[in-house]
Amino acid sequence: MHASSALSVRQGVLYIVIAATAWGTGGAVAAELYDAGRIGPVAVSFWRFLTGLALLMAVHLVRRSRRQETAASLRGTFTANKLRCLVTGAGLAV
C-alpha cells in the first residue's frame, strides 16, 4: 500500500526550517526579554502563546476560505474517530 503526501518535499523542508528557527531563537529572545524588559517567564509565555494563536487563526481563516472541502473532510475524520482525536490532543498537550 502506497500513501501519498499532501505536501511537497520543498514545502515540508520549508516548514521544518521555520520550526527550527522559531525553536532556536525562542530561548534567546526570552532571555533578552527577561533582562531588558523585566518581564517574567509566565508573561513571556503568555505573549508568545497569544501571538502564535493570532497567527494560526489568521492562517486558518485564509486557508478555510480557499478550501471549504478540506475543512469539512477534516471535521468528518475527527468526528468519526473521537478517541483518536482525544489521544492526539493529549499527546500534543504533554
Secondary structure, DSSP 8 states (H G I E B T S, - for coil): -----SS-HHHHHHHHHHHHHHHHHHHHHHHHHHHHH---HHHHHHHHHHHHHHHHHHHHHHHHHH-HHHHHHHHHHHHHTHHHHHHHHHHHH-
